[in-house]
């Protein structure tokens, strides 16, 4: 241990597929293989000891991310949520992004993993491990037929919402300062979706879900509660962060939380500005570990989907984060759990392999 790229980091959330989709499929694979301006590509991952993670498929709303991030630099903000997207419109976009993921696999850039055992074997062999995840269930039809087919294709994790409303439930707006209790919970269809995900071995992701929806999942799901990329509300009072009461429920279920690197959810002032010291990330980690226990905390970087601390703007910078955690007093055993061990544990319990 102790090496700058050890332990290997397996991460709860990235948006690299959306970035590649926007760039166009032809250039997407090449830019991922050779390296570009983004946070995650093969050369950066190798430099940073980034072993893989949840590769999110996401249907963007016609809103300008730059405008959104600009608004989130104010002292207080409440961004209006985009309109819902119906499944006929969402489905082709999900197919396109999933196709990029499978093309990356075909070209040898990564392996799409369907079990914790496969992730473990990739991490041991130094191959990038990817979990097929969908952020926001817009592409799932009311009868859940697409869910069955996507599961056969390798879907192993699903967020019921990305902030905007779906036929399954309601998300939290980008609001600061604010608690996560911002509206109604899951619909009847949402409850059916949770049950079917449990049966199929698809992890239900709680990040972006509002508090009423969170408690609905807690009540109805038979699996550990997982928020792939969320932080501590006690440290940053943003609607996207989790209260201590929510963290206690996650701990009780044997679930976990992935620390989100997005600046607005780290900084006490809720601003999407990149001058965030690593110590601030460690404050969240300390709080999460103190509330959840050291077996239930990991990382969910949100790379390629958010403004992150300048020092970690690419996955190549991750050795600096490891060094800061060691300096703070995290020992080798805890480092291994945070970097990948806890994710493997919770996925084994959720997927059954």
N, C-alpha and C positions, 0 to 999 in steps of 0.2 A: 504493500500500500504506500501511500504518500506521494506517488508519482502524479504529475500535474493532470494527467488524463484519467486517473483512477479515483474512485470507481467509475465505471461507465455510467452515463446518465441515460435513463429511459424516461421519457417525458409525456405528460398527460395531454398536451394539446399544441398543435401547430396548424397554421393556415397556408402551408406551402402549396397545396394543391390549388387553392383559389388563385394564388399569385401566378402559378404556372398556367392555369386556365385562362387568366386574363392576358398572359403573354402570347397565347396561341399554342396549340398542341405541337406544332412542328418544331418550334424552338424550345419548348418546355423541357423536354428530356435532355437535350444537349446542355442547356444552361444549368440543369440540376447536376449533371455529371461533371461538368468542367468548372463550375463555380460562377456566381454572378454577384449582383449587389445585395441579394437577399440574406436572410439570417441563417437559413438551412440549405445547404447543398452538400455534395459528397466531400469536397476538399475541406470545407469548414467543419463538418461533422467529425472528420478524421482528426483535425487539429485540436478540436475541443473535447474529444472523448464523448461525443454525442452518439449513443448507440441506437437511437430510434425513438418511437413513441406513437401516439395517436395522431394519425394524419386525417384532419377534418375535411369533409366535403361540406361545402357551405354555399347556399344560394343567396347571392348578394341582393340587397334592395337597391333601387335606383337612387341612392343617396351618396353624396360625396364624402369619402372617409376623411379627406383633408379638412373639410368644413366641420365635420363632427369632432375631429381631434382639436381643431382650433377653438371650438365652443367649450371643449373640456379643459381649456387652460384658464377659464374664468374662476373667480372665487366661489361661485355657486352656479349650477346649471341643471337644466331638466330638458333633455333632448326629446322632441316628439318621436314616438316610435313609428317606424314605417308601416304602411298598410300590409295586411296579411297577403301571402302569395298562395294561389291555389295549386293543387298538386299536379294538374296537367302542365302548368308552366314550370314548376320546380323540377319535375322528373327528368326532362332532357338535360338540364344543367347538372344534376346529380350524376347522371350517366356519363356525361362528358368528363367530369372530374374524376370519377371512379376509373374511367378508361385510362386517364393519365397515370393514376396509381398503378394499374396493372401493366401499362407500358413500361413504367420505371422498373417494375419487377422483371418483365421480359428482357429488358436491356441489362439486367444484373446490378441495378443500382441499389435495390433493397429487396427484402422478402416480406410478402404480406402474410402476417402470422395469424393463425386462427386458434392458437392455444398458448398457454403460458409456457409450455414445454418448448414450443417453436421459438418463442421470444428468447428463452434462456439459451437455446442452442445458437441463435444468431448472435447474441451478446458474447457468448464464449468464442465464436468463430470470427468476431469482428465484422459481421455483416449487419447492415442497417435493418432493424426490425420495424415493420410498420403495422399498426392496427388500423383497419378500415373503420372509420368513425364518421357519423353524420351529425352535424351541428344544426339542430332545428329539423323537425320531422315533416316539413312541408311536402316532401316527395312521397310520403306514406299515404296511401289512399284510405278512405274511411273503413273499407272492408279488410285492410291490412294485407292485401294480396302482395303488394310490392315488398312488404317487410319479409315475407316468406322467401321471395326470390333473392332479395338483397342478402339475407342471411346465408342462403346457399352460395352466394357469390363471395362471402367472407365477411359481411358486416358483423362486427362484434361489439359495437358501442354506439349508442344513440342518445343525443340530447333532444328532449321532447320539444324544446323551444330554443331559438336564439332570440332573446329579448322580444322580438315582435310576436304577436299572438299567432297561434295555429289552431286547427280544429281540435287539438288535444289539450291545450292549456295556455297559460299566460306567462310572459317573461317579465323580468324587471327592466324598467327604463334605465338609461344612463343618466342618473340623477345624483347630485351631491349638494349638500349632505342629505342622506336619506337612509332609512332602513329598508329591508327587502320586502316588507309587507305592503305591497302596492296594488293589490287587486285580487280577483277571484282565483280559485285553484284549478285543478284539472277538470276537464269535462268528462262525461261518461265514456266518450271515445278514448280520452287520455288514460282513464283507469283500465280500459280494455287493452290499450297499447302496453301499459306497464306489465300487466299480467302475461301478455303474449311474449314480451321481451324476456321475462323471467323464465317462461317455458322453453324458449328457443336458446337461452344462454347468451342473450345480448345485454350488455351492461347498460343500465339507465344512468345517464349523466345529469346531475342536478345543477351544474353551472348554468347561469342565465335564467333559471326558473325562479318565479317569485316565491315568497314564503308560504303562502297558502298551498301552492303546488308542491313545494318541498314536503310539507306535512302530509299531503295526500300520498305522495310516493312513500314516505316513511311508514304510513299506515298500511298501505296495500302491497308494497314490494316484499318479497321473501328473501331478497339478496342484500348484501352489504350496501350501504348508502355511499355513493361516490360523487364528489364534485371535482371534475378533472382540472379546472383552472379557476380557483377562487381564493380569496384571502380573508384575513381576520377583520371583521367589522369594528372590533374593539380598538384597532389601531388606525384604520382608515374607514370612517363612517360613510361608505359608498353603498348605494343600493345593490351593487353587484357582489358585495362581500357578505360573509356568513356571520351571524350572531353567535355568541357563546352557547346559546340554547340549541341552535342548529348543530354546532360542532359537537355538543354533548350527545345529540341523537346519532350523529355519524359515528362517534366513538362507540356508542352502545351497540350499534349494528355491526361493528367490526369493519366499517368502511374506511375511506380515506379522502384526503384533500390534496390536490396538487397546487403548489404555490404558483400564482400567476405573476409573470414578470411585468405585466402592463403597468406603466408608471402611475396611472390614475388610481389604481386599486392598491398601490403600495404606499403612496405618499399620504401623510395625514391631511394634507390640504386638498386631496382628490384631483390634483392637476395632472393632465397628460403631458408632462414635461420630462425630458430624459435625464435631467441632472439629479439622479437618485443614487445615493451612496449604497454600497453593498450592505452596510450596517443596517439600513432600513429593511432590506429583504430578510436579514437575519432576525430583526425584531419580530417580523411576522412568523418566521419559522419557530422562534422561541415560544411565541404565543400559541401557535398551532400544536407544537409538541407538548406544551404545558396543558393544553385542553384535550387533545386527542390521544396523547401518548406517542412514544417514538415509533410505534409500528404502523401508524396511520397517517403519515405525512410524506409527501413526495414533491415532484415538480410538475407544473403544467404551464410551460413558458409563454404560450400564445405567440410564439415566434412567427414572423411574417404576417401577423394580424394586428399588431399593436405597436405603440411607441414604448420601447423598453429602456432600462437604464443604459446610458451611453457606454459604460464599461462592458456591457454584455450584449451590444447591439447585434452581434453575430454569435452563432454557436461556437465559433472558434475562440471566443472569450471565456468560455466556461471554466478553464483552469483557474482564472482569477477568483471565481466564485468558490470553487473548492478550497483554494488557499485561504480565503476569508473565513470560511466555515471552520477550517482546521484551527486557524488563529483564534477563533472565538471559543475553541475548546471542544468541538465535536470530535469524538474519537472514531477510529476506523470502523467499528461495528455500526455506529449511528450513521456515518457517512454512507456505508453500503446500503443501509435501509432506505435512507432518503433518496439516494441516487437511482436505485432500481429495485431493491429487495421488497419494499412495501408494495410497489405496483405488481410485482410478480405474485405476491401473496394474495392480494385482493382479486386479481384476475383468475388465479387458480380457484378461489372460492366461488367466484361468480360464474365462470365458464365450466368448472368441474374438470379441468385438465390443465 
